[in-house]
Amino acid sequence: KAGVTQTPRYLIKTRGQQVTLSCSPISGHRSVSWYQQTPGQGLQFLFEYFSETQRNKGNFPGRFSGRQFSNSRSEMNVSTLELGDSALYLCASSLEAGGRQFFGPGTRLTVL
Amino acid sequence: KNEVEQSPQNLTAQEGEFITINCSYSVGISALHWLQQHPGGGIVSLFMLSSGKKKHGRLIATINIQEKHSSLHITASHPRDSAVYICAALVGGGSQGNLIFGKGTKLSVKP
């Protein structure tokens, strides 16, 4: 079974731009969660989607949004990028919400 | 104070040593995850447990719900175990859960 895939793997943007990241979960997994990892803050939860519905959201500004499609693939969007948004963005999928998670390789975003 | 605390922050061991990494949390949880992150960034979920003890190969995870404490043990450590180990508390139940992460323990196992 293929693992969680994320695209793109690396991305460079400038302040003020917007970005969309994509995550394809393991086949059969219906829950997708997104995380941000920075050297200063460590791993932080962004949001979780289950069956196309956002189930929970972390403490991030409204510039961070996401969605999930009927095939469980998920996208995350960040608008009006700031320098502090530079981070590794990880998605993880699980069979059910709150279940054991399987992580993708991450997208490393650099904002200049 | 962070809701999830890990100790130690850094750990250096000699190959073959028994290793313990600790995780304490101050909130009510429905489960606790142990994750392993290698230098390239990839994260692997090692365990998810809500009570007792789980074992997988040389790795053992225990949790004491009353004391709000979990430990990850590595027996007969090997240089390939070198990684950052992160515990994460699942706060809230099931579909409303939110993972809160510890800062991680960087383990280096020397040959």
Backbone of each chain as ProteinMPNN parsed JSONL, in Angstrom:
{"seq_chain_A": "KAGVTQTPRYLIKTRGQQVTLSCSPISGHRSVSWYQQTPGQGLQFLFEYFSETQRNKGNFPGRFSGRQFSNSRSEMNVSTLELGDSALYLCASSLEAGGRQFFGPGTRLTVL", "coords_chain_A": {"N_chain_A": [[0.858, -1.188, 0.0], [0.601, 2.183, -0.867], [2.254, 4.933, 0.752], [1.567, 7.968, 2.614], [1.432, 10.764, 0.568], [2.896, 13.875, -0.317], [2.708, 16.95, -1.986], [3.963, 20.061, -3.266], [7.362, 18.908, -2.58], [9.233, 20.77, -1.863], [9.217, 24.31, -1.62], [9.413, 27.662, -2.553], [8.483, 30.847, -1.699], [7.405, 34.301, -1.796], [6.889, 37.007, 0.524], [3.504, 37.841, 1.155], [2.466, 36.417, -0.947], [0.383, 33.589, -1.886], [-0.144, 30.12, -1.066], [-0.664, 26.711, -1.976], [-0.836, 23.543, -0.651], [-0.626, 20.014, -1.1], [-2.034, 16.861, -0.148], [-2.083, 13.396, -0.244], [-3.773, 10.811, 1.149], [-3.176, 7.556, 2.696], [-4.565, 4.828, 0.961], [-7.935, 4.274, 1.654], [-7.881, 5.496, 4.094], [-9.62, 7.931, 5.92], [-9.292, 10.159, 7.396], [-7.498, 13.145, 7.587], [-4.845, 14.988, 8.801], [-3.207, 18.105, 9.425], [-0.017, 19.56, 10.077], [2.279, 21.954, 11.422], [5.724, 22.433, 11.498], [8.299, 24.025, 13.132], [11.607, 25.234, 13.978], [11.529, 26.746, 16.327], [8.95, 26.516, 17.549], [8.356, 23.852, 17.379], [6.374, 20.952, 16.666], [3.105, 21.677, 15.628], [-0.391, 21.496, 15.74], [-2.527, 21.935, 13.01], [-5.074, 21.534, 11.528], [-7.759, 19.102, 11.278], [-9.295, 16.886, 9.044], [-12.146, 14.995, 8.255], [-13.952, 12.839, 6.335], [-14.54, 14.941, 4.484], [-15.155, 17.042, 6.154], [-14.183, 19.611, 8.356], [-12.879, 18.741, 11.383], [-11.541, 19.585, 13.588], [-9.61, 22.343, 14.737], [-6.5, 23.934, 15.036], [-4.653, 26.48, 16.853], [-4.313, 28.73, 14.879], [-4.025, 31.543, 12.626], [-6.697, 32.861, 10.486], [-5.623, 32.896, 7.972], [-4.685, 30.488, 7.345], [-6.022, 27.727, 5.865], [-8.029, 24.923, 4.89], [-9.082, 22.01, 3.018], [-10.981, 19.071, 2.235], [-11.35, 16.52, -0.121], [-13.743, 14.401, -1.845], [-12.425, 12.039, -2.354], [-10.785, 11.792, -0.258], [-8.377, 13.095, -0.444], [-6.449, 15.948, 0.476], [-6.114, 19.485, 0.726], [-4.112, 22.259, 1.696], [-4.161, 25.66, 2.348], [-2.379, 28.678, 2.424], [-2.686, 32.033, 2.843], [-1.532, 35.363, 2.003], [1.305, 35.258, 2.715], [3.709, 35.162, 5.366], [6.99, 35.842, 6.72], [7.369, 34.248, 8.929], [5.936, 31.998, 8.357], [7.497, 30.171, 7.197], [8.353, 26.875, 7.204], [8.206, 23.332, 7.959], [5.655, 21.55, 6.587], [3.489, 19.136, 7.511], [1.476, 16.36, 6.688], [-0.818, 13.938, 7.875], [-2.368, 10.774, 7.793], [-5.157, 8.798, 8.869], [-7.079, 5.884, 9.639], [-9.468, 6.316, 11.038], [-10.876, 9.215, 12.637], [-8.764, 10.549, 15.077], [-7.285, 8.278, 15.269], [-4.41, 6.018, 14.959], [-1.706, 7.634, 13.406], [-0.305, 8.151, 10.18], [2.434, 9.52, 8.723], [3.207, 11.866, 6.121], [5.993, 12.823, 3.955], [6.331, 15.516, 4.144], [6.169, 19.045, 3.279], [8.482, 21.413, 2.563], [8.393, 24.693, 3.162], [9.601, 27.775, 2.214], [9.651, 31.132, 2.946], [10.428, 34.121, 1.511]], "CA_chain_A": [[0.0, 0.0, 0.0], [1.419, 3.387, -0.925], [2.154, 5.762, 1.938], [1.031, 9.315, 2.455], [2.268, 11.568, -0.318], [2.677, 15.315, -0.241], [3.321, 17.712, -3.07], [5.328, 19.715, -3.65], [8.229, 18.63, -1.44], [9.912, 22.023, -1.514], [8.536, 25.456, -2.205], [9.91, 28.972, -2.135], [7.529, 31.908, -2.016], [7.741, 35.591, -1.202], [5.871, 37.544, 1.426], [2.312, 38.344, 0.505], [1.904, 35.436, -1.874], [-0.382, 32.52, -1.265], [0.38, 28.818, -1.438], [-1.528, 25.561, -1.752], [-0.114, 22.293, -0.481], [-1.515, 18.884, -1.327], [-1.746, 15.636, 0.606], [-2.876, 12.225, -0.606], [-3.651, 9.859, 2.255], [-3.123, 6.13, 2.394], [-5.846, 4.373, 0.446], [-8.838, 3.778, 2.689], [-7.871, 6.408, 5.244], [-10.583, 9.007, 5.713], [-8.928, 11.312, 8.214], [-6.241, 13.8, 7.245], [-4.484, 16.09, 9.7], [-2.087, 18.925, 8.983], [0.819, 20.064, 11.153], [3.381, 22.84, 11.071], [6.891, 22.215, 12.34], [9.352, 25.038, 13.059], [12.61, 25.014, 15.025], [11.183, 27.425, 17.566], [7.69, 26.058, 18.141], [8.181, 22.409, 17.256], [5.204, 20.525, 15.914], [1.836, 22.24, 16.069], [-1.549, 20.997, 15.008], [-3.243, 22.943, 12.22], [-6.474, 21.1, 11.469], [-8.041, 17.719, 10.907], [-10.479, 16.673, 8.219], [-12.679, 13.636, 8.211], [-15.098, 12.785, 5.415], [-14.733, 16.264, 3.88], [-15.554, 18.024, 7.168], [-13.131, 19.976, 9.309], [-13.313, 18.257, 12.688], [-10.882, 20.315, 14.655], [-8.688, 23.346, 14.222], [-5.541, 24.423, 16.011], [-4.642, 27.907, 17.114], [-3.645, 29.427, 13.781], [-4.893, 32.579, 12.062], [-7.567, 32.492, 9.384], [-4.877, 32.793, 6.692], [-4.469, 29.051, 7.136], [-7.294, 27.052, 5.63], [-7.855, 23.638, 4.225], [-10.295, 21.328, 2.592], [-10.802, 17.667, 1.9], [-12.192, 16.13, -1.228], [-14.492, 13.153, -1.647], [-11.491, 10.896, -2.398], [-9.994, 11.973, 0.972], [-7.212, 13.969, -0.652], [-6.649, 17.209, 1.183], [-5.264, 20.618, 0.391], [-3.977, 23.288, 2.701], [-3.864, 26.931, 1.712], [-1.95, 29.781, 3.287], [-2.743, 33.285, 2.08], [-0.737, 36.482, 2.497], [2.413, 34.614, 3.419], [4.63, 35.931, 6.204], [8.276, 35.164, 6.89], [7.223, 33.241, 9.985], [5.25, 30.804, 7.851], [8.518, 29.222, 6.733], [8.244, 25.707, 8.083], [7.897, 22.04, 7.339], [4.235, 21.26, 6.749], [3.303, 17.681, 7.468], [0.124, 15.84, 6.806], [-0.879, 12.565, 8.364], [-3.691, 10.189, 7.6], [-5.524, 7.678, 9.723], [-8.317, 5.218, 9.222], [-10.582, 7.041, 11.623], [-10.462, 10.415, 13.354], [-8.164, 10.236, 16.365], [-6.588, 6.996, 15.217], [-2.957, 6.047, 14.744], [-1.469, 8.452, 12.225], [0.806, 7.846, 9.284], [2.858, 10.831, 8.25], [3.854, 12.064, 4.837], [7.367, 13.33, 4.052], [6.321, 16.949, 4.42], [6.5, 20.075, 2.295], [9.274, 22.467, 3.2], [8.053, 26.002, 2.608], [10.465, 28.9, 2.581], [9.08, 32.425, 2.561], [11.506, 35.118, 1.461]], "C_chain_A": [[0.891, 1.233, 0.0], [1.194, 4.202, 0.341], [1.498, 7.092, 1.639], [1.973, 10.111, 1.558], [1.883, 13.03, -0.203], [3.383, 15.973, -1.414], [3.038, 19.194, -2.891], [6.171, 19.383, -2.416], [8.936, 19.899, -0.959], [9.253, 23.173, -2.269], [9.167, 26.734, -1.667], [8.927, 30.023, -2.627], [8.035, 33.216, -1.412], [6.572, 36.091, -0.36], [4.683, 38.081, 0.627], [1.672, 37.378, -0.486], [1.04, 34.434, -1.127], [0.117, 31.181, -1.812], [-0.658, 27.737, -1.133], [-0.684, 24.3, -1.704], [-1.096, 21.137, -0.584], [-1.068, 17.647, -0.566], [-2.67, 14.527, 0.12], [-2.696, 11.173, 0.476], [-3.474, 8.424, 1.765], [-4.523, 5.684, 1.955], [-6.706, 3.785, 1.567], [-8.883, 4.657, 3.933], [-8.781, 7.594, 4.956], [-10.258, 10.269, 6.501], [-7.576, 11.844, 7.776], [-6.024, 14.961, 8.207], [-3.275, 16.819, 9.14], [-1.359, 19.491, 10.197], [1.882, 21.004, 10.587], [4.528, 22.551, 12.027], [7.929, 23.293, 12.075], [10.36, 24.77, 14.157], [12.201, 25.623, 16.367], [9.978, 26.842, 18.282], [7.523, 24.553, 18.111], [6.972, 22.087, 16.392], [3.948, 21.142, 16.493], [0.727, 21.771, 15.141], [-2.24, 22.145, 14.285], [-4.73, 22.627, 12.152], [-6.565, 19.636, 11.053], [-9.325, 17.682, 10.098], [-10.869, 15.208, 8.237], [-13.935, 13.667, 7.352], [-15.512, 14.179, 4.961], [-15.156, 17.345, 4.868], [-14.372, 18.335, 8.072], [-13.618, 19.624, 10.707], [-12.715, 19.068, 13.819], [-9.867, 21.264, 14.047], [-7.782, 23.788, 15.345], [-5.59, 25.937, 16.093], [-3.819, 28.659, 16.07], [-4.593, 30.465, 13.203], [-5.684, 32.083, 10.856], [-6.885, 32.418, 8.038], [-4.613, 31.326, 6.338], [-5.832, 28.386, 6.965], [-7.026, 25.737, 4.916], [-9.174, 23.121, 3.721], [-9.958, 19.876, 2.287], [-11.813, 17.299, 0.824], [-12.838, 14.761, -0.972], [-13.586, 11.92, -1.706], [-10.5, 10.946, -1.234], [-8.717, 12.783, 0.776], [-7.504, 15.317, -0.008], [-5.684, 18.263, 0.658], [-5.243, 21.584, 1.563], [-3.554, 24.569, 1.99], [-3.407, 27.942, 2.766], [-1.941, 31.04, 2.429], [-1.869, 34.339, 2.748], [0.433, 35.984, 3.344], [3.271, 35.605, 4.185], [5.919, 35.132, 6.354], [8.161, 34.017, 7.895], [6.484, 31.991, 9.561], [6.228, 29.793, 7.29], [8.562, 28.052, 7.71], [8.159, 24.445, 7.243], [6.43, 21.76, 7.631], [4.022, 19.773, 6.502], [1.824, 17.352, 7.456], [0.216, 14.386, 7.233], [-2.283, 12.038, 8.124], [-3.912, 9.057, 8.588], [-6.854, 7.116, 9.248], [-9.541, 5.972, 9.733], [-10.028, 8.258, 12.342], [-9.926, 10.01, 14.721], [-7.398, 8.937, 16.4], [-5.093, 7.158, 15.021], [-2.672, 6.713, 13.403], [-0.234, 8.0, 11.466], [1.17, 9.141, 8.574], [3.432, 10.777, 6.838], [5.235, 12.66, 5.03], [7.444, 14.826, 4.318], [6.61, 17.807, 3.203], [7.273, 21.154, 3.034], [9.019, 23.772, 2.468], [9.03, 27.048, 3.125], [9.835, 30.172, 2.056], [10.176, 33.479, 2.648], [10.95, 36.544, 1.513]], "O_chain_A": [[1.834, 1.317, 0.786], [0.114, 4.18, 0.931], [0.949, 7.31, 0.559], [3.184, 10.12, 1.778], [0.716, 13.377, -0.018], [4.497, 15.604, -1.783], [1.966, 19.554, -2.404], [5.699, 19.574, -1.296], [9.197, 20.057, 0.234], [8.798, 23.019, -3.403], [9.419, 26.861, -0.468], [8.586, 30.079, -3.808], [8.976, 33.226, -0.618], [5.432, 35.654, -0.516], [4.845, 38.69, -0.43], [0.495, 37.501, -0.822], [0.978, 34.435, 0.103], [0.722, 31.12, -2.882], [-1.42, 27.834, -0.171], [0.094, 24.029, -2.619], [-2.26, 21.265, -0.202], [0.125, 17.42, -0.366], [-3.888, 14.696, 0.078], [-1.584, 10.693, 0.696], [-3.607, 8.131, 0.577], [-5.53, 6.116, 2.516], [-6.264, 2.919, 2.323], [-9.818, 4.568, 4.73], [-8.721, 8.188, 3.879], [-10.872, 11.317, 6.297], [-6.623, 11.083, 7.612], [-6.901, 15.802, 8.4], [-2.43, 16.228, 8.468], [-1.973, 19.851, 11.201], [2.319, 20.869, 9.444], [4.319, 22.436, 13.234], [8.387, 23.463, 10.945], [10.024, 24.148, 15.165], [12.501, 25.063, 17.422], [9.996, 26.693, 19.503], [6.622, 24.027, 18.764], [6.6, 22.855, 15.504], [3.747, 21.133, 17.708], [0.899, 21.669, 13.927], [-2.505, 23.194, 14.872], [-5.551, 23.384, 12.67], [-5.612, 19.031, 10.561], [-10.306, 18.353, 10.419], [-10.024, 14.313, 8.235], [-14.864, 14.431, 7.615], [-16.683, 14.55, 5.043], [-15.483, 18.458, 4.455], [-13.649, 17.435, 8.5], [-14.639, 20.136, 11.165], [-13.32, 19.214, 14.881], [-9.333, 21.01, 12.967], [-8.23, 23.993, 16.473], [-6.444, 26.587, 15.49], [-2.739, 29.165, 16.374], [-5.812, 30.307, 13.27], [-5.387, 31.035, 10.283], [-7.472, 31.943, 7.065], [-4.355, 30.984, 5.184], [-6.691, 28.484, 7.841], [-5.932, 25.491, 4.41], [-10.233, 23.702, 3.957], [-8.796, 19.513, 2.106], [-12.972, 17.713, 0.862], [-12.51, 14.069, -0.008], [-13.938, 10.87, -1.168], [-9.501, 10.228, -1.229], [-8.047, 13.118, 1.752], [-8.649, 15.766, 0.047], [-4.582, 17.953, 0.205], [-6.211, 21.711, 2.314], [-2.68, 24.544, 1.124], [-3.981, 28.037, 3.851], [-1.259, 31.096, 1.405], [-1.512, 34.213, 3.92], [0.52, 36.265, 4.539], [3.526, 36.721, 3.734], [5.947, 33.919, 6.146], [8.773, 32.961, 7.73], [6.41, 31.025, 10.321], [5.839, 28.678, 6.942], [8.786, 28.239, 8.906], [8.056, 24.479, 6.016], [6.015, 21.735, 8.789], [4.332, 19.24, 5.436], [1.025, 17.995, 8.136], [1.209, 13.704, 6.977], [-3.264, 12.772, 8.239], [-2.964, 8.442, 9.076], [-7.632, 7.777, 8.561], [-10.496, 6.233, 9.002], [-8.831, 8.32, 12.625], [-10.551, 9.226, 15.436], [-6.909, 8.534, 17.455], [-4.574, 8.271, 14.93], [-3.307, 6.403, 12.395], [0.743, 7.53, 12.048], [0.34, 9.769, 7.917], [4.047, 9.794, 6.425], [5.616, 12.973, 6.157], [8.502, 15.343, 4.675], [7.214, 17.357, 2.23], [6.786, 21.733, 4.004], [9.385, 23.931, 1.303], [9.246, 27.178, 4.33], [9.523, 30.281, 0.87], [10.769, 33.701, 3.704], [11.716, 37.507, 1.481]]}, "seq_chain_B": "KNEVEQSPQNLTAQEGEFITINCSYSVGISALHWLQQHPGGGIVSLFMLSSGKKKHGRLIATINIQEKHSSLHITASHPRDSAVYICAALVGGGSQGNLIFGKGTKLSVKP", "coords_chain_B": {"N_chain_B": [[4.089, 27.101, 31.126], [4.575, 24.185, 29.254], [2.021, 22.038, 27.997], [2.681, 19.464, 27.425], [5.485, 17.827, 28.35], [8.802, 16.835, 27.735], [11.561, 14.739, 28.628], [14.941, 13.518, 28.627], [16.052, 16.574, 26.922], [18.127, 16.258, 25.163], [20.028, 13.373, 24.409], [22.713, 11.243, 24.697], [24.016, 8.144, 23.904], [25.781, 5.024, 24.284], [26.214, 2.431, 21.911], [24.136, -0.355, 22.444], [23.25, 0.288, 24.951], [20.56, 0.69, 27.361], [17.772, 2.689, 26.915], [15.809, 5.395, 28.094], [13.126, 7.532, 27.576], [11.224, 10.212, 28.69], [7.845, 11.388, 29.167], [5.657, 13.806, 30.208], [2.412, 15.001, 30.986], [-0.048, 17.569, 31.367], [-2.699, 17.707, 30.975], [-5.989, 16.295, 30.507], [-6.142, 13.316, 28.691], [-6.973, 11.343, 25.797], [-5.457, 9.559, 24.48], [-2.004, 8.68, 23.818], [0.674, 9.464, 21.72], [3.709, 8.17, 20.405], [6.306, 9.329, 18.462], [8.755, 9.083, 15.855], [11.326, 10.929, 14.46], [13.444, 11.232, 11.796], [16.631, 12.613, 10.682], [16.169, 13.565, 8.034], [13.609, 14.47, 8.135], [11.338, 12.894, 7.934], [8.54, 11.447, 9.542], [7.681, 8.856, 11.725], [5.11, 6.982, 13.077], [5.314, 5.472, 16.131], [4.018, 4.325, 18.385], [0.665, 4.211, 19.606], [-1.026, 4.729, 22.459], [-3.292, 4.15, 25.165], [-3.438, 3.062, 27.601], [-1.543, 1.04, 29.927], [0.914, -0.936, 28.401], [2.944, -1.194, 25.483], [4.678, -3.13, 23.034], [7.163, -3.266, 20.554], [9.317, -4.925, 18.764], [12.469, -3.824, 19.667], [11.504, -1.712, 21.037], [9.635, -0.24, 23.65], [6.705, 1.018, 25.031], [5.181, 2.729, 27.683], [2.435, 3.741, 29.726], [1.103, 5.704, 32.336], [-1.805, 6.512, 33.432], [-2.917, 7.689, 35.731], [-0.739, 9.013, 36.884], [-0.13, 10.68, 34.83], [1.898, 10.244, 32.891], [4.27, 9.027, 30.581], [6.52, 6.641, 29.181], [9.162, 5.935, 26.906], [11.022, 3.231, 25.968], [14.118, 1.978, 24.809], [15.637, -0.923, 24.042], [18.889, -2.459, 23.929], [20.268, -0.458, 22.304], [20.982, 1.052, 19.102], [23.063, 2.59, 16.595], [21.353, 3.295, 14.443], [19.06, 3.991, 15.698], [19.252, 6.604, 16.256], [17.693, 9.632, 16.351], [14.999, 12.045, 16.514], [12.741, 11.86, 19.118], [9.363, 12.107, 19.708], [6.709, 12.905, 21.826], [3.165, 12.942, 21.83], [0.152, 14.238, 22.925], [-3.16, 13.23, 22.796], [-5.748, 15.239, 23.02], [-9.002, 15.526, 24.169], [-11.764, 13.706, 22.829], [-11.804, 11.11, 20.356], [-13.197, 12.069, 17.399], [-13.043, 14.742, 17.885], [-10.548, 15.274, 18.692], [-7.342, 16.714, 19.46], [-3.992, 17.008, 18.77], [-1.334, 17.57, 20.939], [1.97, 18.471, 21.057], [5.1, 17.369, 22.442], [8.389, 18.855, 22.855], [10.292, 17.24, 21.897], [12.887, 14.729, 22.021], [16.219, 14.545, 21.395], [18.022, 11.926, 20.306], [21.153, 10.406, 20.263], [23.005, 7.748, 19.264], [26.021, 6.28, 19.817], [28.484, 4.366, 18.054]], "CA_chain_B": [[4.483, 25.694, 31.165], [3.979, 23.418, 28.188], [1.112, 20.996, 28.446], [3.386, 18.191, 27.242], [6.907, 18.028, 28.628], [9.64, 15.663, 27.524], [12.922, 14.776, 29.157], [15.716, 14.745, 28.481], [15.975, 17.212, 25.606], [19.162, 15.611, 24.369], [20.511, 12.146, 25.034], [23.758, 10.537, 23.962], [24.202, 6.822, 24.484], [26.653, 4.104, 23.582], [25.507, 1.297, 21.337], [23.861, -1.445, 23.368], [22.665, 0.783, 26.2], [19.114, 0.771, 27.532], [17.433, 4.115, 26.873], [14.461, 5.782, 28.521], [12.696, 8.904, 27.304], [10.029, 10.449, 29.486], [6.859, 12.365, 28.695], [4.632, 14.13, 31.211], [1.405, 15.906, 30.434], [-0.829, 18.189, 32.437], [-4.094, 17.771, 30.567], [-6.625, 14.996, 30.321], [-5.909, 12.843, 27.33], [-7.634, 10.089, 25.429], [-4.399, 8.652, 24.002], [-0.703, 9.321, 23.683], [1.448, 8.946, 20.596], [5.166, 8.33, 20.331], [6.719, 9.487, 17.072], [10.196, 9.118, 15.606], [11.643, 11.769, 13.303], [14.83, 11.116, 11.378], [17.19, 13.9, 10.229], [15.568, 14.023, 6.787], [12.311, 15.072, 8.424], [10.237, 11.948, 7.91], [8.031, 11.055, 10.863], [7.072, 7.539, 11.803], [4.362, 6.762, 14.306], [5.8, 4.261, 16.778], [2.978, 3.755, 19.227], [-0.449, 5.002, 20.122], [-1.518, 3.948, 23.586], [-4.152, 4.843, 26.121], [-3.242, 2.437, 28.914], [-0.649, -0.101, 29.983], [2.228, -1.076, 27.791], [3.002, -1.808, 24.162], [6.046, -3.501, 22.662], [7.37, -3.565, 19.14], [10.752, -5.154, 18.601], [13.273, -3.341, 20.805], [10.853, -0.534, 21.596], [8.56, -0.482, 24.612], [6.079, 2.257, 25.507], [4.291, 2.534, 28.815], [1.713, 4.937, 30.127], [0.426, 5.668, 33.622], [-2.821, 7.555, 33.291], [-3.084, 8.389, 37.018], [0.401, 9.906, 37.088], [0.003, 11.498, 33.625], [3.286, 10.051, 32.511], [4.552, 7.93, 29.66], [7.933, 6.436, 28.888], [9.558, 5.136, 25.744], [12.281, 2.543, 26.241], [14.778, 1.296, 23.692], [16.61, -1.905, 24.539], [20.004, -2.758, 23.015], [20.24, 0.645, 21.334], [21.822, 0.928, 17.907], [23.183, 3.906, 15.94], [20.211, 3.63, 13.57], [17.986, 4.547, 16.546], [19.485, 8.042, 16.396], [16.547, 10.36, 15.787], [14.258, 12.822, 17.516], [11.55, 11.139, 19.563], [8.364, 13.111, 20.09], [5.441, 12.387, 22.325], [2.042, 13.823, 21.5], [-1.035, 13.877, 23.691], [-4.425, 13.455, 22.107], [-6.638, 15.877, 23.979], [-10.353, 15.468, 23.613], [-12.017, 12.372, 22.347], [-12.039, 10.698, 18.98], [-13.265, 12.955, 16.257], [-12.768, 16.119, 18.292], [-9.228, 15.281, 19.293], [-6.331, 17.664, 19.049], [-2.688, 16.536, 19.233], [-0.4, 18.555, 21.5], [3.266, 17.809, 20.953], [6.267, 17.748, 23.218], [9.434, 19.492, 22.063], [11.143, 16.201, 21.324], [14.153, 14.315, 22.632], [17.172, 14.179, 20.351], [18.838, 10.79, 20.729], [22.304, 10.054, 19.433], [23.611, 6.505, 19.737], [27.375, 6.172, 19.258], [28.926, 2.972, 17.902]], "C_chain_B": [[3.787, 24.962, 30.033], [3.079, 22.33, 28.748], [1.726, 19.616, 28.317], [4.883, 18.457, 27.371], [7.659, 16.725, 28.395], [10.991, 15.85, 28.182], [13.622, 13.459, 28.848], [15.509, 15.374, 27.107], [16.947, 16.569, 24.641], [19.699, 14.411, 25.133], [21.547, 11.502, 24.13], [24.007, 9.211, 24.655], [25.209, 6.03, 23.655], [25.816, 2.938, 23.056], [25.335, 0.182, 22.369], [23.191, -1.001, 24.659], [21.129, 0.752, 26.154], [18.752, 2.247, 27.687], [16.007, 4.326, 27.338], [14.234, 7.254, 28.21], [11.358, 9.089, 27.992], [9.14, 11.543, 28.917], [5.82, 12.555, 29.793], [3.661, 15.122, 30.614], [0.506, 16.392, 31.559], [-2.315, 18.259, 32.11], [-4.674, 16.365, 30.51], [-6.482, 14.562, 28.886], [-6.746, 11.6, 27.061], [-6.622, 9.088, 24.887], [-3.101, 9.423, 23.916], [0.055, 8.636, 22.547], [2.935, 9.106, 20.874], [5.555, 8.306, 18.862], [8.242, 9.501, 16.998], [10.432, 9.945, 14.348], [13.123, 11.693, 13.008], [15.307, 12.44, 10.798], [16.587, 14.424, 8.93], [14.196, 14.636, 6.97], [11.169, 14.09, 8.484], [9.828, 11.512, 9.306], [7.366, 9.697, 10.76], [6.341, 7.433, 13.129], [4.801, 5.437, 14.906], [4.685, 3.561, 17.553], [1.85, 4.764, 19.405], [-1.022, 4.169, 21.263], [-2.349, 4.8, 24.527], [-4.074, 4.217, 27.511], [-2.168, 1.378, 28.795], [0.638, 0.047, 29.217], [2.083, -1.68, 26.406], [4.45, -2.072, 23.803], [6.092, -3.792, 21.176], [8.87, -3.699, 18.919], [11.503, -4.716, 19.841], [12.653, -2.132, 21.492], [9.707, -0.938, 22.516], [8.012, 0.88, 25.032], [5.135, 1.913, 26.638], [3.586, 3.843, 29.115], [1.046, 4.696, 31.467], [-0.557, 6.829, 33.633], [-2.962, 8.367, 34.584], [-1.965, 9.404, 37.239], [0.643, 10.824, 35.899], [1.442, 11.445, 33.114], [3.403, 8.855, 31.575], [6.05, 7.833, 29.448], [8.091, 5.621, 27.618], [10.924, 4.543, 26.063], [12.811, 1.918, 24.954], [15.798, 0.342, 24.303], [17.678, -2.146, 23.474], [20.09, -1.716, 21.91], [21.3, 0.481, 20.249], [21.941, 2.31, 17.267], [22.006, 4.272, 15.035], [18.994, 4.115, 14.363], [18.138, 6.056, 16.711], [18.413, 8.804, 15.629], [16.002, 11.277, 16.87], [12.98, 12.048, 17.839], [10.584, 12.15, 20.178], [7.152, 12.412, 20.676], [4.359, 13.425, 22.048], [0.807, 13.328, 22.221], [-2.266, 14.2, 22.872], [-5.43, 13.961, 23.133], [-8.031, 15.923, 23.381], [-10.556, 14.118, 22.971], [-12.109, 12.277, 20.847], [-12.031, 11.769, 17.938], [-13.03, 14.419, 16.62], [-11.389, 16.253, 18.88], [-8.28, 16.267, 18.666], [-5.008, 17.175, 19.616], [-1.849, 17.706, 19.72], [0.938, 17.859, 21.629], [4.249, 18.283, 22.006], [7.33, 18.3, 22.291], [10.401, 18.476, 21.459], [12.39, 15.931, 22.136], [15.073, 13.867, 21.51], [18.105, 13.11, 20.876], [19.959, 10.545, 19.734], [22.944, 8.807, 20.039], [24.947, 6.32, 19.019], [27.783, 4.71, 19.143], [30.066, 2.653, 18.868]], "O_chain_B": [[2.575, 25.085, 29.854], [3.331, 21.776, 29.818], [1.329, 18.692, 29.028], [5.464, 19.217, 26.596], [7.213, 15.653, 28.803], [11.503, 16.965, 28.284], [12.985, 12.406, 28.809], [14.872, 14.783, 26.235], [16.643, 16.361, 23.466], [19.809, 14.44, 26.359], [21.294, 11.248, 22.953], [24.189, 9.17, 25.872], [25.451, 6.329, 22.486], [24.84, 2.522, 23.679], [26.278, -0.174, 23.076], [22.625, -1.821, 25.382], [20.505, 0.782, 25.093], [19.351, 2.963, 28.49], [15.111, 3.544, 27.021], [15.054, 8.108, 28.545], [10.471, 8.242, 27.895], [9.607, 12.486, 28.279], [5.189, 11.6, 30.248], [4.047, 15.984, 29.826], [0.324, 15.712, 32.569], [-3.1, 18.809, 32.883], [-3.942, 15.376, 30.469], [-6.679, 15.355, 27.966], [-7.168, 10.902, 27.984], [-6.904, 7.89, 24.841], [-3.088, 10.654, 23.937], [0.073, 7.41, 22.431], [3.357, 10.074, 21.506], [5.189, 7.396, 18.117], [8.923, 9.88, 17.951], [9.824, 9.7, 13.306], [13.957, 12.039, 13.845], [14.493, 13.298, 10.458], [16.506, 15.639, 8.751], [13.671, 15.262, 6.048], [10.117, 14.412, 9.036], [10.679, 11.239, 10.153], [6.597, 9.425, 9.838], [6.893, 7.759, 14.18], [4.676, 4.392, 14.266], [4.448, 2.364, 17.39], [2.049, 5.978, 19.363], [-1.453, 3.035, 21.055], [-2.135, 6.004, 24.663], [-4.584, 4.778, 28.481], [-1.903, 0.871, 27.705], [1.362, 1.031, 29.366], [1.239, -2.544, 26.167], [5.346, -1.334, 24.213], [5.218, -4.451, 20.612], [9.598, -2.706, 18.891], [11.212, -5.18, 20.943], [13.231, -1.591, 22.434], [8.924, -1.839, 22.214], [8.779, 1.788, 25.353], [4.386, 0.939, 26.57], [4.087, 4.921, 28.793], [0.491, 3.625, 31.713], [-0.174, 7.983, 33.822], [-3.11, 9.588, 34.538], [-2.206, 10.512, 37.72], [1.537, 11.669, 35.953], [2.099, 12.47, 32.935], [2.742, 7.83, 31.744], [6.762, 8.834, 29.529], [7.281, 4.751, 27.299], [11.865, 5.267, 26.388], [12.054, 1.404, 24.131], [16.717, 0.77, 25.002], [17.411, -2.052, 22.276], [19.996, -2.043, 20.727], [22.348, -0.133, 20.449], [21.022, 3.121, 17.381], [21.699, 5.454, 14.88], [18.018, 4.591, 13.783], [17.248, 6.714, 17.249], [18.252, 8.639, 14.42], [16.488, 11.28, 18.001], [12.24, 11.638, 16.944], [10.952, 12.937, 21.05], [6.632, 11.454, 20.104], [4.618, 14.628, 22.035], [0.455, 12.151, 22.143], [-2.402, 15.295, 22.326], [-5.898, 13.215, 23.993], [-8.212, 16.313, 22.228], [-9.584, 13.456, 22.606], [-12.447, 13.242, 20.16], [-10.981, 12.326, 17.618], [-12.837, 15.248, 15.731], [-11.089, 17.264, 19.515], [-8.4, 16.612, 17.491], [-4.905, 16.947, 20.821], [-1.673, 18.7, 19.016], [1.039, 16.791, 22.232], [4.236, 19.445, 22.412], [7.19, 18.223, 21.071], [11.226, 18.818, 20.612], [12.886, 16.804, 22.849], [14.761, 12.936, 20.768], [18.892, 13.359, 21.789], [19.738, 10.485, 18.524], [23.373, 8.819, 21.193], [25.005, 6.218, 17.794], [27.473, 3.904, 20.02], [30.566, 1.528, 18.883]]}, "name": "protein", "num_of_chains": 2, "seq": "KAGVTQTPRYLIKTRGQQVTLSCSPISGHRSVSWYQQTPGQGLQFLFEYFSETQRNKGNFPGRFSGRQFSNSRSEMNVSTLELGDSALYLCASSLEAGGRQFFGPGTRLTVLKNEVEQSPQNLTAQEGEFITINCSYSVGISALHWLQQHPGGGIVSLFMLSSGKKKHGRLIATINIQEKHSSLHITASHPRDSAVYICAALVGGGSQGNLIFGKGTKLSVKP"}
